[in-house]
Amino acid sequence: MNPTQPILVKRYAATRLYNTSEARYVSLGELRAWKARGIAFEVREAETGEDVSRVVLA
C-alpha cells in the first residue's frame, strides 16, 4: 500500500465491502473507525467504479 494513496474499498452486491490493499472484506464499523482515526480511504462501486464513499457512510 502506498501511504500517499487512500485505501481502495470496493462495494459488491449486498453491501459487501472489500479492502483491496489487504485482500479481505471489511465491515461498515471498520470504515467508520478509519474515518474517525483520519485514515484516508474511498469506496467505489465494483461494477461501475463510481465513488460511493459518502453514500456508504451515510
PDBQT receptor file of N, H, CA, C and O in Angstrom, charges set to zero:
ATOM      1  N   MET A   1       0.841  -1.183   0.000  1.00  0.00    +0.000 N 
ATOM      2  CA  MET A   1       0.000   0.000   0.000  1.00  0.00    +0.000 C 
ATOM      3  C   MET A   1       0.884   1.243   0.000  1.00  0.00    +0.000 C 
ATOM      4  O   MET A   1       1.860   1.324   0.746  1.00  0.00    +0.000 OA
ATOM      5  N   ASN A   2       0.539   2.185  -0.824  1.00  0.00    +0.000 N 
ATOM      6  H   ASN A   2      -0.254   2.120  -1.429  1.00  0.00    +0.000 HD
ATOM      7  CA  ASN A   2       1.236   3.458  -0.911  1.00  0.00    +0.000 C 
ATOM      8  C   ASN A   2       0.619   4.398   0.134  1.00  0.00    +0.000 C 
ATOM      9  O   ASN A   2      -0.579   4.672   0.061  1.00  0.00    +0.000 OA
ATOM     10  N   PRO A   3       1.397   4.902   1.103  1.00  0.00    +0.000 N 
ATOM     11  CA  PRO A   3       0.831   5.731   2.167  1.00  0.00    +0.000 C 
ATOM     12  C   PRO A   3       0.229   7.042   1.695  1.00  0.00    +0.000 C 
ATOM     13  O   PRO A   3      -0.551   7.649   2.428  1.00  0.00    +0.000 OA
ATOM     14  N   THR A   4       0.567   7.502   0.484  1.00  0.00    +0.000 N 
ATOM     15  H   THR A   4       1.201   7.008  -0.111  1.00  0.00    +0.000 HD
ATOM     16  CA  THR A   4       0.003   8.745  -0.018  1.00  0.00    +0.000 C 
ATOM     17  C   THR A   4      -1.322   8.515  -0.734  1.00  0.00    +0.000 C 
ATOM     18  O   THR A   4      -2.048   9.471  -1.006  1.00  0.00    +0.000 OA
ATOM     19  N   GLN A   5      -1.642   7.287  -1.038  1.00  0.00    +0.000 N 
ATOM     20  H   GLN A   5      -1.052   6.510  -0.817  1.00  0.00    +0.000 HD
ATOM     21  CA  GLN A   5      -2.887   6.956  -1.725  1.00  0.00    +0.000 C 
ATOM     22  C   GLN A   5      -3.920   6.471  -0.711  1.00  0.00    +0.000 C 
ATOM     23  O   GLN A   5      -3.571   5.755   0.227  1.00  0.00    +0.000 OA
ATOM     24  N   PRO A   6      -5.189   6.850  -0.887  1.00  0.00    +0.000 N 
ATOM     25  CA  PRO A   6      -6.216   6.329   0.014  1.00  0.00    +0.000 C 
ATOM     26  C   PRO A   6      -6.409   4.824  -0.217  1.00  0.00    +0.000 C 
ATOM     27  O   PRO A   6      -6.157   4.312  -1.308  1.00  0.00    +0.000 OA
ATOM     28  N   ILE A   7      -6.851   4.142   0.814  1.00  0.00    +0.000 N 
ATOM     29  H   ILE A   7      -7.056   4.557   1.700  1.00  0.00    +0.000 HD
ATOM     30  CA  ILE A   7      -7.169   2.721   0.706  1.00  0.00    +0.000 C 
ATOM     31  C   ILE A   7      -8.375   2.585  -0.204  1.00  0.00    +0.000 C 
ATOM     32  O   ILE A   7      -9.364   3.297  -0.031  1.00  0.00    +0.000 OA
ATOM     33  N   LEU A   8      -8.306   1.686  -1.164  1.00  0.00    +0.000 N 
ATOM     34  H   LEU A   8      -7.503   1.108  -1.304  1.00  0.00    +0.000 HD
ATOM     35  CA  LEU A   8      -9.423   1.449  -2.074  1.00  0.00    +0.000 C 
ATOM     36  C   LEU A   8     -10.266   0.307  -1.540  1.00  0.00    +0.000 C 
ATOM     37  O   LEU A   8      -9.781  -0.806  -1.336  1.00  0.00    +0.000 OA
ATOM     38  N   VAL A   9     -11.548   0.608  -1.316  1.00  0.00    +0.000 N 
ATOM     39  H   VAL A   9     -11.942   1.512  -1.482  1.00  0.00    +0.000 HD
ATOM     40  CA  VAL A   9     -12.511  -0.388  -0.875  1.00  0.00    +0.000 C 
ATOM     41  C   VAL A   9     -13.547  -0.506  -1.979  1.00  0.00    +0.000 C 
ATOM     42  O   VAL A   9     -14.111   0.496  -2.418  1.00  0.00    +0.000 OA
ATOM     43  N   LYS A  10     -13.795  -1.723  -2.426  1.00  0.00    +0.000 N 
ATOM     44  H   LYS A  10     -13.337  -2.538  -2.070  1.00  0.00    +0.000 HD
ATOM     45  CA  LYS A  10     -14.799  -1.943  -3.465  1.00  0.00    +0.000 C 
ATOM     46  C   LYS A  10     -16.075  -2.471  -2.827  1.00  0.00    +0.000 C 
ATOM     47  O   LYS A  10     -16.044  -3.359  -1.976  1.00  0.00    +0.000 OA
ATOM     48  N   ARG A  11     -17.207  -1.898  -3.261  1.00  0.00    +0.000 N 
ATOM     49  H   ARG A  11     -17.232  -1.176  -3.953  1.00  0.00    +0.000 HD
ATOM     50  CA  ARG A  11     -18.504  -2.348  -2.761  1.00  0.00    +0.000 C 
ATOM     51  C   ARG A  11     -19.114  -3.298  -3.771  1.00  0.00    +0.000 C 
ATOM     52  O   ARG A  11     -19.287  -2.958  -4.941  1.00  0.00    +0.000 OA
ATOM     53  N   TYR A  12     -19.434  -4.486  -3.306  1.00  0.00    +0.000 N 
ATOM     54  H   TYR A  12     -19.292  -4.762  -2.355  1.00  0.00    +0.000 HD
ATOM     55  CA  TYR A  12     -20.072  -5.503  -4.140  1.00  0.00    +0.000 C 
ATOM     56  C   TYR A  12     -21.533  -5.647  -3.735  1.00  0.00    +0.000 C 
ATOM     57  O   TYR A  12     -22.003  -4.958  -2.830  1.00  0.00    +0.000 OA
ATOM     58  N   ALA A  13     -22.245  -6.538  -4.404  1.00  0.00    +0.000 N 
ATOM     59  H   ALA A  13     -21.863  -7.098  -5.140  1.00  0.00    +0.000 HD
ATOM     60  CA  ALA A  13     -23.663  -6.781  -4.123  1.00  0.00    +0.000 C 
ATOM     61  C   ALA A  13     -23.868  -7.098  -2.639  1.00  0.00    +0.000 C 
ATOM     62  O   ALA A  13     -22.982  -7.628  -1.968  1.00  0.00    +0.000 OA
ATOM     63  N   ALA A  14     -25.030  -6.765  -2.166  1.00  0.00    +0.000 N 
ATOM     64  H   ALA A  14     -25.749  -6.335  -2.712  1.00  0.00    +0.000 HD
ATOM     65  CA  ALA A  14     -25.406  -6.998  -0.771  1.00  0.00    +0.000 C 
ATOM     66  C   ALA A  14     -24.495  -6.231   0.188  1.00  0.00    +0.000 C 
ATOM     67  O   ALA A  14     -24.247  -6.669   1.312  1.00  0.00    +0.000 OA
ATOM     68  N   THR A  15     -24.008  -5.093  -0.267  1.00  0.00    +0.000 N 
ATOM     69  H   THR A  15     -24.209  -4.737  -1.180  1.00  0.00    +0.000 HD
ATOM     70  CA  THR A  15     -23.167  -4.166   0.507  1.00  0.00    +0.000 C 
ATOM     71  C   THR A  15     -21.901  -4.805   1.068  1.00  0.00    +0.000 C 
ATOM     72  O   THR A  15     -21.423  -4.386   2.122  1.00  0.00    +0.000 OA
ATOM     73  N   ARG A  16     -21.354  -5.799   0.396  1.00  0.00    +0.000 N 
ATOM     74  H   ARG A  16     -21.743  -6.140  -0.460  1.00  0.00    +0.000 HD
ATOM     75  CA  ARG A  16     -20.068  -6.368   0.821  1.00  0.00    +0.000 C 
ATOM     76  C   ARG A  16     -18.969  -5.392   0.458  1.00  0.00    +0.000 C 
ATOM     77  O   ARG A  16     -18.920  -4.882  -0.662  1.00  0.00    +0.000 OA
ATOM     78  N   LEU A  17     -18.092  -5.135   1.405  1.00  0.00    +0.000 N 
ATOM     79  H   LEU A  17     -18.131  -5.549   2.314  1.00  0.00    +0.000 HD
ATOM     80  CA  LEU A  17     -17.035  -4.147   1.253  1.00  0.00    +0.000 C 
ATOM     81  C   LEU A  17     -15.685  -4.855   1.284  1.00  0.00    +0.000 C 
ATOM     82  O   LEU A  17     -15.360  -5.546   2.250  1.00  0.00    +0.000 OA
ATOM     83  N   TYR A  18     -14.900  -4.680   0.222  1.00  0.00    +0.000 N 
ATOM     84  H   TYR A  18     -15.164  -4.119  -0.563  1.00  0.00    +0.000 HD
ATOM     85  CA  TYR A  18     -13.646  -5.409   0.065  1.00  0.00    +0.000 C 
ATOM     86  C   TYR A  18     -12.460  -4.457   0.059  1.00  0.00    +0.000 C 
ATOM     87  O   TYR A  18     -12.355  -3.593  -0.811  1.00  0.00    +0.000 OA
ATOM     88  N   ASN A  19     -11.574  -4.614   1.022  1.00  0.00    +0.000 N 
ATOM     89  H   ASN A  19     -11.659  -5.316   1.729  1.00  0.00    +0.000 HD
ATOM     90  CA  ASN A  19     -10.359  -3.810   1.123  1.00  0.00    +0.000 C 
ATOM     91  C   ASN A  19      -9.337  -4.405   0.166  1.00  0.00    +0.000 C 
ATOM     92  O   ASN A  19      -8.803  -5.484   0.424  1.00  0.00    +0.000 OA
ATOM     93  N   THR A  20      -9.063  -3.722  -0.921  1.00  0.00    +0.000 N 
ATOM     94  H   THR A  20      -9.497  -2.846  -1.130  1.00  0.00    +0.000 HD
ATOM     95  CA  THR A  20      -8.176  -4.274  -1.950  1.00  0.00    +0.000 C 
ATOM     96  C   THR A  20      -6.721  -4.309  -1.509  1.00  0.00    +0.000 C 
ATOM     97  O   THR A  20      -5.959  -5.137  -2.008  1.00  0.00    +0.000 OA
ATOM     98  N   SER A  21      -6.310  -3.447  -0.597  1.00  0.00    +0.000 N 
ATOM     99  H   SER A  21      -6.929  -2.774  -0.191  1.00  0.00    +0.000 HD
ATOM    100  CA  SER A  21      -4.908  -3.440  -0.170  1.00  0.00    +0.000 C 
ATOM    101  C   SER A  21      -4.579  -4.600   0.762  1.00  0.00    +0.000 C 
ATOM    102  O   SER A  21      -3.433  -5.048   0.809  1.00  0.00    +0.000 OA
ATOM    103  N   GLU A  22      -5.571  -5.094   1.504  1.00  0.00    +0.000 N 
ATOM    104  H   GLU A  22      -6.502  -4.731   1.466  1.00  0.00    +0.000 HD
ATOM    105  CA  GLU A  22      -5.348  -6.213   2.422  1.00  0.00    +0.000 C 
ATOM    106  C   GLU A  22      -6.004  -7.501   1.941  1.00  0.00    +0.000 C 
ATOM    107  O   GLU A  22      -5.875  -8.541   2.586  1.00  0.00    +0.000 OA
ATOM    108  N   ALA A  23      -6.702  -7.438   0.818  1.00  0.00    +0.000 N 
ATOM    109  H   ALA A  23      -6.806  -6.592   0.295  1.00  0.00    +0.000 HD
ATOM    110  CA  ALA A  23      -7.384  -8.601   0.236  1.00  0.00    +0.000 C 
ATOM    111  C   ALA A  23      -8.303  -9.287   1.244  1.00  0.00    +0.000 C 
ATOM    112  O   ALA A  23      -8.220 -10.495   1.467  1.00  0.00    +0.000 OA
ATOM    113  N   ARG A  24      -9.191  -8.474   1.852  1.00  0.00    +0.000 N 
ATOM    114  H   ARG A  24      -9.259  -7.493   1.671  1.00  0.00    +0.000 HD
ATOM    115  CA  ARG A  24     -10.159  -9.026   2.801  1.00  0.00    +0.000 C 
ATOM    116  C   ARG A  24     -11.396  -8.141   2.855  1.00  0.00    +0.000 C 
ATOM    117  O   ARG A  24     -11.361  -6.966   2.491  1.00  0.00    +0.000 OA
ATOM    118  N   TYR A  25     -12.487  -8.735   3.317  1.00  0.00    +0.000 N 
ATOM    119  H   TYR A  25     -12.516  -9.690   3.613  1.00  0.00    +0.000 HD
ATOM    120  CA  TYR A  25     -13.707  -7.964   3.490  1.00  0.00    +0.000 C 
ATOM    121  C   TYR A  25     -13.628  -7.175   4.789  1.00  0.00    +0.000 C 
ATOM    122  O   TYR A  25     -13.045  -7.632   5.773  1.00  0.00    +0.000 OA
ATOM    123  N   VAL A  26     -14.222  -5.981   4.780  1.00  0.00    +0.000 N 
ATOM    124  H   VAL A  26     -14.695  -5.610   3.981  1.00  0.00    +0.000 HD
ATOM    125  CA  VAL A  26     -14.258  -5.127   5.961  1.00  0.00    +0.000 C 
ATOM    126  C   VAL A  26     -15.708  -4.790   6.270  1.00  0.00    +0.000 C 
ATOM    127  O   VAL A  26     -16.587  -4.911   5.417  1.00  0.00    +0.000 OA
ATOM    128  N   SER A  27     -15.939  -4.368   7.501  1.00  0.00    +0.000 N 
ATOM    129  H   SER A  27     -15.226  -4.270   8.194  1.00  0.00    +0.000 HD
ATOM    130  CA  SER A  27     -17.293  -4.015   7.922  1.00  0.00    +0.000 C 
ATOM    131  C   SER A  27     -17.486  -2.506   7.842  1.00  0.00    +0.000 C 
ATOM    132  O   SER A  27     -16.525  -1.742   7.751  1.00  0.00    +0.000 OA
ATOM    133  N   LEU A  28     -18.726  -2.105   7.878  1.00  0.00    +0.000 N 
ATOM    134  H   LEU A  28     -19.506  -2.725   7.952  1.00  0.00    +0.000 HD
ATOM    135  CA  LEU A  28     -19.043  -0.686   7.904  1.00  0.00    +0.000 C 
ATOM    136  C   LEU A  28     -18.475  -0.051   9.169  1.00  0.00    +0.000 C 
ATOM    137  O   LEU A  28     -18.032   1.098   9.148  1.00  0.00    +0.000 OA
ATOM    138  N   GLY A  29     -18.490  -0.791  10.256  1.00  0.00    +0.000 N 
ATOM    139  H   GLY A  29     -18.850  -1.724  10.273  1.00  0.00    +0.000 HD
ATOM    140  CA  GLY A  29     -17.910  -0.306  11.508  1.00  0.00    +0.000 C 
ATOM    141  C   GLY A  29     -16.422  -0.007  11.373  1.00  0.00    +0.000 C 
ATOM    142  O   GLY A  29     -15.930   0.977  11.926  1.00  0.00    +0.000 OA
ATOM    143  N   GLU A  30     -15.700  -0.862  10.634  1.00  0.00    +0.000 N 
ATOM    144  H   GLU A  30     -16.100  -1.662  10.185  1.00  0.00    +0.000 HD
ATOM    145  CA  GLU A  30     -14.277  -0.612  10.399  1.00  0.00    +0.000 C 
ATOM    146  C   GLU A  30     -14.076   0.672   9.611  1.00  0.00    +0.000 C 
ATOM    147  O   GLU A  30     -13.179   1.457   9.919  1.00  0.00    +0.000 OA
ATOM    148  N   LEU A  31     -14.912   0.892   8.588  1.00  0.00    +0.000 N 
ATOM    149  H   LEU A  31     -15.640   0.254   8.338  1.00  0.00    +0.000 HD
ATOM    150  CA  LEU A  31     -14.788   2.116   7.797  1.00  0.00    +0.000 C 
ATOM    151  C   LEU A  31     -15.043   3.346   8.661  1.00  0.00    +0.000 C 
ATOM    152  O   LEU A  31     -14.355   4.358   8.530  1.00  0.00    +0.000 OA
ATOM    153  N   ARG A  32     -16.022   3.255   9.533  1.00  0.00    +0.000 N 
ATOM    154  H   ARG A  32     -16.581   2.433   9.640  1.00  0.00    +0.000 HD
ATOM    155  CA  ARG A  32     -16.307   4.387  10.422  1.00  0.00    +0.000 C 
ATOM    156  C   ARG A  32     -15.139   4.639  11.374  1.00  0.00    +0.000 C 
ATOM    157  O   ARG A  32     -14.822   5.789  11.678  1.00  0.00    +0.000 OA
ATOM    158  N   ALA A  33     -14.503   3.572  11.842  1.00  0.00    +0.000 N 
ATOM    159  H   ALA A  33     -14.760   2.638  11.595  1.00  0.00    +0.000 HD
ATOM    160  CA  ALA A  33     -13.339   3.724  12.718  1.00  0.00    +0.000 C 
ATOM    161  C   ALA A  33     -12.176   4.354  11.955  1.00  0.00    +0.000 C 
ATOM    162  O   ALA A  33     -11.470   5.206  12.495  1.00  0.00    +0.000 OA
ATOM    163  N   TRP A  34     -11.975   3.943  10.711  1.00  0.00    +0.000 N 
ATOM    164  H   TRP A  34     -12.549   3.251  10.273  1.00  0.00    +0.000 HD
ATOM    165  CA  TRP A  34     -10.921   4.548   9.889  1.00  0.00    +0.000 C 
ATOM    166  C   TRP A  34     -11.164   6.040   9.740  1.00  0.00    +0.000 C 
ATOM    167  O   TRP A  34     -10.249   6.853   9.874  1.00  0.00    +0.000 OA
ATOM    168  N   LYS A  35     -12.424   6.387   9.458  1.00  0.00    +0.000 N 
ATOM    169  H   LYS A  35     -13.167   5.727   9.349  1.00  0.00    +0.000 HD
ATOM    170  CA  LYS A  35     -12.754   7.805   9.281  1.00  0.00    +0.000 C 
ATOM    171  C   LYS A  35     -12.463   8.586  10.563  1.00  0.00    +0.000 C 
ATOM    172  O   LYS A  35     -11.900   9.679  10.512  1.00  0.00    +0.000 OA
ATOM    173  N   ALA A  36     -12.844   8.029  11.706  1.00  0.00    +0.000 N 
ATOM    174  H   ALA A  36     -13.302   7.140  11.748  1.00  0.00    +0.000 HD
ATOM    175  CA  ALA A  36     -12.612   8.690  12.988  1.00  0.00    +0.000 C 
ATOM    176  C   ALA A  36     -11.121   8.855  13.278  1.00  0.00    +0.000 C 
ATOM    177  O   ALA A  36     -10.716   9.827  13.915  1.00  0.00    +0.000 OA
ATOM    178  N   ARG A  37     -10.301   7.907  12.811  1.00  0.00    +0.000 N 
ATOM    179  H   ARG A  37     -10.630   7.117  12.293  1.00  0.00    +0.000 HD
ATOM    180  CA  ARG A  37      -8.852   7.962  13.030  1.00  0.00    +0.000 C 
ATOM    181  C   ARG A  37      -8.125   8.744  11.940  1.00  0.00    +0.000 C 
ATOM    182  O   ARG A  37      -6.906   8.907  12.000  1.00  0.00    +0.000 OA
ATOM    183  N   GLY A  38      -8.863   9.225  10.952  1.00  0.00    +0.000 N 
ATOM    184  H   GLY A  38      -9.853   9.093  10.903  1.00  0.00    +0.000 HD
ATOM    185  CA  GLY A  38      -8.261  10.032   9.892  1.00  0.00    +0.000 C 
ATOM    186  C   GLY A  38      -7.561   9.224   8.814  1.00  0.00    +0.000 C 
ATOM    187  O   GLY A  38      -6.721   9.760   8.092  1.00  0.00    +0.000 OA
ATOM    188  N   ILE A  39      -7.890   7.940   8.692  1.00  0.00    +0.000 N 
ATOM    189  H   ILE A  39      -8.573   7.504   9.279  1.00  0.00    +0.000 HD
ATOM    190  CA  ILE A  39      -7.295   7.098   7.658  1.00  0.00    +0.000 C 
ATOM    191  C   ILE A  39      -8.003   7.369   6.335  1.00  0.00    +0.000 C 
ATOM    192  O   ILE A  39      -9.228   7.286   6.253  1.00  0.00    +0.000 OA
ATOM    193  N   ALA A  40      -7.240   7.688   5.315  1.00  0.00    +0.000 N 
ATOM    194  H   ALA A  40      -6.244   7.755   5.381  1.00  0.00    +0.000 HD
ATOM    195  CA  ALA A  40      -7.810   8.020   4.003  1.00  0.00    +0.000 C 
ATOM    196  C   ALA A  40      -8.240   6.746   3.278  1.00  0.00    +0.000 C 
ATOM    197  O   ALA A  40      -7.473   5.790   3.168  1.00  0.00    +0.000 OA
ATOM    198  N   PHE A  41      -9.475   6.750   2.789  1.00  0.00    +0.000 N 
ATOM    199  H   PHE A  41     -10.098   7.527   2.878  1.00  0.00    +0.000 HD
ATOM    200  CA  PHE A  41      -9.988   5.630   2.002  1.00  0.00    +0.000 C 
ATOM    201  C   PHE A  41     -11.084   6.133   1.089  1.00  0.00    +0.000 C 
ATOM    202  O   PHE A  41     -11.657   7.200   1.307  1.00  0.00    +0.000 OA
ATOM    203  N   GLU A  42     -11.367   5.354   0.068  1.00  0.00    +0.000 N 
ATOM    204  H   GLU A  42     -10.902   4.486  -0.109  1.00  0.00    +0.000 HD
ATOM    205  CA  GLU A  42     -12.501   5.653  -0.799  1.00  0.00    +0.000 C 
ATOM    206  C   GLU A  42     -13.212   4.340  -1.110  1.00  0.00    +0.000 C 
ATOM    207  O   GLU A  42     -12.589   3.289  -1.255  1.00  0.00    +0.000 OA
ATOM    208  N   VAL A  43     -14.518   4.435  -1.207  1.00  0.00    +0.000 N 
ATOM    209  H   VAL A  43     -15.024   5.289  -1.090  1.00  0.00    +0.000 HD
ATOM    210  CA  VAL A  43     -15.335   3.270  -1.526  1.00  0.00    +0.000 C 
ATOM    211  C   VAL A  43     -15.859   3.451  -2.939  1.00  0.00    +0.000 C 
ATOM    212  O   VAL A  43     -16.482   4.464  -3.257  1.00  0.00    +0.000 OA
ATOM    213  N   ARG A  44     -15.603   2.467  -3.780  1.00  0.00    +0.000 N 
ATOM    214  H   ARG A  44     -15.097   1.644  -3.522  1.00  0.00    +0.000 HD
ATOM    215  CA  ARG A  44     -16.051   2.519  -5.167  1.00  0.00    +0.000 C 
ATOM    216  C   ARG A  44     -16.928   1.321  -5.477  1.00  0.00    +0.000 C 
ATOM    217  O   ARG A  44     -16.680   0.206  -5.019  1.00  0.00    +0.000 OA
ATOM    218  N   GLU A  45     -17.956   1.579  -6.263  1.00  0.00    +0.000 N 
ATOM    219  H   GLU A  45     -18.158   2.486  -6.635  1.00  0.00    +0.000 HD
ATOM    220  CA  GLU A  45     -18.828   0.511  -6.739  1.00  0.00    +0.000 C 
ATOM    221  C   GLU A  45     -17.990  -0.407  -7.622  1.00  0.00    +0.000 C 
ATOM    222  O   GLU A  45     -17.337   0.060  -8.555  1.00  0.00    +0.000 OA
ATOM    223  N   ALA A  46     -18.001  -1.703  -7.337  1.00  0.00    +0.000 N 
ATOM    224  H   ALA A  46     -18.531  -2.083  -6.579  1.00  0.00    +0.000 HD
ATOM    225  CA  ALA A  46     -17.133  -2.644  -8.049  1.00  0.00    +0.000 C 
ATOM    226  C   ALA A  46     -17.427  -2.689  -9.550  1.00  0.00    +0.000 C 
ATOM    227  O   ALA A  46     -16.502  -2.770 -10.358  1.00  0.00    +0.000 OA
ATOM    228  N   GLU A  47     -18.689  -2.637  -9.921  1.00  0.00    +0.000 N 
ATOM    229  H   GLU A  47     -19.440  -2.571  -9.265  1.00  0.00    +0.000 HD
ATOM    230  CA  GLU A  47     -19.046  -2.776 -11.339  1.00  0.00    +0.000 C 
ATOM    231  C   GLU A  47     -18.814  -1.510 -12.152  1.00  0.00    +0.000 C 
ATOM    232  O   GLU A  47     -18.381  -1.584 -13.302  1.00  0.00    +0.000 OA
ATOM    233  N   THR A  48     -19.097  -0.346 -11.566  1.00  0.00    +0.000 N 
ATOM    234  H   THR A  48     -19.448  -0.286 -10.631  1.00  0.00    +0.000 HD
ATOM    235  CA  THR A  48     -19.043   0.898 -12.331  1.00  0.00    +0.000 C 
ATOM    236  C   THR A  48     -17.831   1.768 -12.013  1.00  0.00    +0.000 C 
ATOM    237  O   THR A  48     -17.455   2.621 -12.816  1.00  0.00    +0.000 OA
ATOM    238  N   GLY A  49     -17.219   1.560 -10.850  1.00  0.00    +0.000 N 
ATOM    239  H   GLY A  49     -17.525   0.866 -10.198  1.00  0.00    +0.000 HD
ATOM    240  CA  GLY A  49     -16.109   2.408 -10.434  1.00  0.00    +0.000 C 
ATOM    241  C   GLY A  49     -16.547   3.729  -9.823  1.00  0.00    +0.000 C 
ATOM    242  O   GLY A  49     -15.709   4.562  -9.477  1.00  0.00    +0.000 OA
ATOM    243  N   GLU A  50     -17.853   3.927  -9.688  1.00  0.00    +0.000 N 
ATOM    244  H   GLU A  50     -18.533   3.250  -9.970  1.00  0.00    +0.000 HD
ATOM    245  CA  GLU A  50     -18.387   5.167  -9.123  1.00  0.00    +0.000 C 
ATOM    246  C   GLU A  50     -17.991   5.298  -7.653  1.00  0.00    +0.000 C 
ATOM    247  O   GLU A  50     -18.052   4.325  -6.902  1.00  0.00    +0.000 OA
ATOM    248  N   ASP A  51     -17.586   6.499  -7.248  1.00  0.00    +0.000 N 
ATOM    249  H   ASP A  51     -17.536   7.289  -7.859  1.00  0.00    +0.000 HD
ATOM    250  CA  ASP A  51     -17.236   6.758  -5.855  1.00  0.00    +0.000 C 
ATOM    251  C   ASP A  51     -18.527   6.819  -5.035  1.00  0.00    +0.000 C 
ATOM    252  O   ASP A  51     -19.366   7.692  -5.254  1.00  0.00    +0.000 OA
ATOM    253  N   VAL A  52     -18.678   5.891  -4.093  1.00  0.00    +0.000 N 
ATOM    254  H   VAL A  52     -17.995   5.182  -3.915  1.00  0.00    +0.000 HD
ATOM    255  CA  VAL A  52     -19.884   5.830  -3.260  1.00  0.00    +0.000 C 
ATOM    256  C   VAL A  52     -19.537   5.975  -1.776  1.00  0.00    +0.000 C 
ATOM    257  O   VAL A  52     -20.292   5.526  -0.913  1.00  0.00    +0.000 OA
ATOM    258  N   SER A  53     -18.415   6.590  -1.486  1.00  0.00    +0.000 N 
ATOM    259  H   SER A  53     -17.802   6.955  -2.187  1.00  0.00    +0.000 HD
ATOM    260  CA  SER A  53     -17.952   6.728  -0.101  1.00  0.00    +0.000 C 
ATOM    261  C   SER A  53     -18.994   7.410   0.785  1.00  0.00    +0.000 C 
ATOM    262  O   SER A  53     -19.308   6.914   1.867  1.00  0.00    +0.000 OA
ATOM    263  N   ARG A  54     -19.517   8.516   0.342  1.00  0.00    +0.000 N 
ATOM    264  H   ARG A  54     -19.262   8.919  -0.537  1.00  0.00    +0.000 HD
ATOM    265  CA  ARG A  54     -20.484   9.259   1.156  1.00  0.00    +0.000 C 
ATOM    266  C   ARG A  54     -21.786   8.487   1.342  1.00  0.00    +0.000 C 
ATOM    267  O   ARG A  54     -22.390   8.535   2.414  1.00  0.00    +0.000 OA
ATOM    268  N   VAL A  55     -22.213   7.786   0.315  1.00  0.00    +0.000 N 
ATOM    269  H   VAL A  55     -21.722   7.747  -0.555  1.00  0.00    +0.000 HD
ATOM    270  CA  VAL A  55     -23.451   7.009   0.391  1.00  0.00    +0.000 C 
ATOM    271  C   VAL A  55     -23.301   5.884   1.414  1.00  0.00    +0.000 C 
ATOM    272  O   VAL A  55     -24.205   5.642   2.214  1.00  0.00    +0.000 OA
ATOM    273  N   VAL A  56     -22.170   5.207   1.385  1.00  0.00    +0.000 N 
ATOM    274  H   VAL A  56     -21.436   5.404   0.735  1.00  0.00    +0.000 HD
ATOM    275  CA  VAL A  56     -21.933   4.079   2.291  1.00  0.00    +0.000 C 
ATOM    276  C   VAL A  56     -21.881   4.550   3.741  1.00  0.00    +0.000 C 
ATOM    277  O   VAL A  56     -22.407   3.876   4.626  1.00  0.00    +0.000 OA
ATOM    278  N   LEU A  57     -21.261   5.689   3.993  1.00  0.00    +0.000 N 
ATOM    279  H   LEU A  57     -20.834   6.237   3.274  1.00  0.00    +0.000 HD
ATOM    280  CA  LEU A  57     -21.102   6.171   5.364  1.00  0.00    +0.000 C 
ATOM    281  C   LEU A  57     -22.310   6.942   5.882  1.00  0.00    +0.000 C 
ATOM    282  O   LEU A  57     -22.361   7.275   7.066  1.00  0.00    +0.000 OA
ATOM    283  N   ALA A  58     -23.267   7.228   5.034  1.00  0.00    +0.000 N 
ATOM    284  H   ALA A  58     -23.225   6.958   4.072  1.00  0.00    +0.000 HD
ATOM    285  CA  ALA A  58     -24.454   7.998   5.452  1.00  0.00    +0.000 C 
ATOM    286  C   ALA A  58     -25.369   7.198   6.354  1.00  0.00    +0.000 C 
ATOM    287  O   ALA A  58     -26.404   7.702   6.788  1.00  0.00    +0.000 OA
TER     288      ALA A  58
